[in-house]
Structure formats: structure tokens, C-alpha cells
Amino acid sequence: MIALQERIEKFKNRTGRRPRILLTCMEKDADARVIKSIAIVYSDAGFDVDISLVCTGPEMVTGIRSLRSWQLDPQVTR
């Protein structure tokens, strides 16, 4: 954890901001408390944490039609 916090501090010094992460539940029956617990861990480590208000699929989060097609797209992977 200390190594991660050091890397976060270096990032913050280099960019002038804390690293940011977006958390969202990908299943309709996911428990919001789990997402909030994960958010607390990342926040305590030094991240700015955004939590999606609704359960969404990967297409809604990333704006990409399919993660599989994104991973296979040669234009993206170069």
C-alpha cells in the first residue's frame, strides 16, 4: 500500500491532480454497499473516486459497443 501511495503522490506532483477512477456495478442485483466499500479503499489510497449512479453495462460506461471488438480492433491496439 505504501508503494501505491508513493506512486499516487508522484502522479499528483507531475499532473497537479490525484488519479481518478470510475466505479460502477455491472449487474442489476449488485449490492451498492460493495461498490461503496471499494470506493472507500481507493479514496483512502489517494484516488478521486467517481461512482456511477445506476447499474450499467460496459457499453454505457466506455461508450464502446463491445469490449471484445474494442480489444480486437487493430486501430485501437497500436
C-alpha positions in Angstrom: 0.0 0.0 0.0 2.9 2.4 0.8 4.3 1.8 -2.7 1.0 2.6 -4.3 0.6 5.8 -2.2 4.1 6.8 -3.3 3.2 6.3 -6.9 0.0 8.3 -6.4 2.0 11.1 -4.8 4.4 11.2 -7.8 1.4 11.3 -10.2 -0.1 14.1 -8.2 3.1 16.1 -8.3 3.6 15.5 -12.0 0.0 16.3 -13.1 -1.3 18.6 -10.4 -4.2 16.3 -9.6 -5.0 12.9 -8.0 -5.6 9.9 -10.2 -9.3 9.3 -10.9 -11.2 6.0 -11.1 -14.8 5.3 -12.1 -16.6 2.6 -10.3 -19.9 1.1 -11.4 -21.9 -2.0 -10.8 -22.3 -4.2 -13.9 -25.1 -6.3 -12.7 -28.7 -5.3 -11.7 -28.6 -7.2 -8.5 -25.2 -6.0 -7.3 -25.1 -4.6 -3.8 -24.3 -0.8 -3.7 -22.6 -1.3 -0.4 -19.9 -3.3 -2.1 -19.2 -0.6 -4.6 -19.1 2.0 -1.8 -16.7 -0.2 0.2 -14.4 -0.4 -2.8 -14.7 3.3 -3.3 -13.5 4.0 0.3 -10.4 1.8 -0.2 -9.5 3.7 -3.4 -10.2 7.0 -1.8 -8.1 6.2 1.2 -5.3 5.2 -1.2 -5.4 8.7 -2.7 -7.7 8.4 -5.8 -10.5 10.7 -6.7 -13.4 8.2 -7.0 -16.5 8.6 -9.1 -19.4 6.2 -8.6 -21.9 5.6 -11.4 -25.5 6.2 -10.1 -27.0 3.3 -12.0 -26.0 -0.2 -12.9 -24.7 -0.1 -16.4 -23.1 -2.4 -18.9 -19.6 -1.9 -20.3 -21.1 -0.2 -23.4 -22.6 2.6 -21.4 -19.5 3.1 -19.2 -16.9 3.1 -22.0 -19.1 4.3 -24.9 -17.8 1.3 -26.9 -20.2 -1.1 -28.5 -18.4 -4.3 -27.3 -15.3 -4.7 -25.2 -14.4 -7.7 -27.3 -14.5 -5.8 -30.6 -12.5 -3.0 -28.9 -9.8 -5.4 -27.9 -9.6 -6.9 -31.4 -9.7 -3.6 -33.2 -6.2 -3.1 -34.7 -6.5 0.7 -34.9 -7.1 0.8 -31.1 -4.4 -1.7 -30.0 -1.5 0.0 -31.9 
